[in-house]
Amino acid sequence: MANEFAEDATADILDGFAAQIRAIAAAAEQRAELTATAFAQGKRVKVTVNADGVVLETRFSSDIGELTYDEIARAVTTAAQEAAKDAAAKAENLLAPIVEQRARMPKLSELIDDLPDFESQRPTFPAASMAPLSARNPTAEPKPLGAEPVEDYETWRAAARGGGVTDESW
């Protein structure tokens, strides 16, 4: 009788695992098509990103010329960050049923005697910084070997001469 119970429990676990794999595959397909869009500067700037937060499209309204280059740059950054945040929330909502189902399934450490709980040993990653590069501690980010120093935008802007993209030298 005990052996029959163990076989039934094992079959239930394997069925649950197979269902979980099918749900993960379906969610992965939906995530691959997921996008999010955000606007900034009174809808003058529109940015669309994919589920990974990668910019797919940036659009400017016809009155974008009323903004300075700095305002446009900040608006693009703001819209991209908002769209990425929205995409992450959508992806989290998409995966929520899978996470809930997984939480109901037994852990390997509950099924196998003396097996450590690996889940509790999983490292956590801090959230990526949203601070502009100019506001970060320059010693906090390692530089690749042989990397040339790169002039940041603020330094370049302060020293820039000419009319930018409308300059006749283009």
C-alpha positions, 0 to 999 in steps of 0.5 A: 500500500505504501509503495502504491502511495509513493507511486501516485505521489511521484506521478502527481509530482511529474504531472505537475512538473510537466504542466509547469514546463508547458506553462513556462514555454507558453509564458516565454512565447508571450513574453517574447512579444511583450512591449511597453510604451511611455511618453514624456514632455507632454507626449512630445517623446514616445519610447517603446521597449521590449520585455528586456527593456531594450528600446524598439522605437523612439518617436518625436511629435511635430513640435519637438523643436520647441524643446532644447537638446537637454530637454529632449535627452532627459525626455528620452531617458525618462520615457525609456526608463518608464517604459522599461519599468512598465515592461518589467511589471507586465512580465512579472504579471505574466509569470505570476501564475507560474511562480504561484504554482511553483510555490505550491510544489514540494521542494527537492529538499522536502522529498529527499532526506538530508538534501539541503534547501538550495532555494534558500542559498540562491543569491539575490541581485541588487536592482540596477542603478537608475542614476545618471552616469554623471551622478555615480561614483566613478570608482564604483564601476570597474573599467575594462583593461585598455579602455580609453577615457570617454568624455561625458555628455555634460563635458562635451556640451560645455565645450561644444561649438557650432550648431549641432546637427544643423551646422553647415559643416555636416 
